Structure formats: structure tokens, C-alpha cells
């Protein structure tokens, strides 16, 4: 698997987890004004997950799953 494809998969996973964390709030809110905190939550969760995925121990697990970037850098 190419390093580019691995990065795409990892970014997609980060986005999915971030959006999933905010989904209950987004679905329960009726107006746009109420969704801003949940959209911010999705961004924060995705950012934190991106940093966690960069930790050496997590990188080793991701490498075993085939989406690690250890060999490509």
C-alpha cells in the first residue's frame, strides 16, 4: 500500500471518528446556532486523534493493521 493511500485512510478514519462523536448533538439540535459547539467538537476530536495516531506505540499498532507510516518516512 502506498504511503499516500495510507495517509488518506488515516485521515478518513480521523474524520469519521470526529463526526461520529458529534453526531448525537447534531441530530438533536434544531437550529444552526446550536450546531456550532458540536461542529467544534468534531474538529477537536479529529485533531486529537491525529496527534494520538502519531504516537510511536499507536503507530506500531497501525503498522500491524497495514496503515502505519513507519517504513515510508
KAMO-V8591 format. One record per residue. N is the residue number from 1. RES is the residue in three letters. D_LAST is the distance of its C-alpha to the last C-alpha in Angstrom with 2 decimals. Layout:
n;res;d_last
N;RES;D_LAST
N;RES;D_LAST
//
This chain:
n;res;d_last
1;UNK;13.87
2;UNK;11.72
3;UNK;8.70
4;UNK;11.38
5;UNK;13.94
6;UNK;12.10
7;UNK;11.81
8;UNK;15.44
9;UNK;16.60
10;UNK;15.25
11;UNK;16.85
12;UNK;19.95
13;UNK;20.29
14;UNK;20.11
15;UNK;22.75
16;UNK;24.93
17;UNK;25.10
18;UNK;25.88
19;UNK;28.58
20;UNK;29.98
21;UNK;30.52
22;UNK;32.64
23;UNK;34.39
24;UNK;37.52
25;UNK;38.22
26;UNK;37.66
27;UNK;40.04
28;UNK;42.67
29;UNK;42.88
30;UNK;45.43
31;UNK;44.67
32;UNK;41.75
33;UNK;42.46
34;UNK;41.71
35;UNK;38.30
36;UNK;36.64
37;UNK;35.93
38;UNK;34.46
39;UNK;32.21
40;UNK;31.04
41;UNK;30.48
42;UNK;28.25
43;UNK;26.10
44;UNK;25.97
45;UNK;25.17
46;UNK;22.31
47;UNK;20.90
48;UNK;21.38
49;UNK;19.80
50;UNK;16.62
51;UNK;16.55
52;UNK;17.50
53;UNK;14.78
54;UNK;12.29
55;UNK;14.28
56;UNK;13.04
57;UNK;16.09
58;UNK;15.76
59;UNK;12.11
60;UNK;13.59
61;UNK;16.39
62;UNK;14.44
63;UNK;12.57
64;UNK;16.17
65;UNK;17.22
66;UNK;14.75
67;UNK;12.95
68;UNK;10.27
69;UNK;6.57
70;UNK;6.17
71;UNK;5.77
72;UNK;3.79
73;UNK;0.00
//
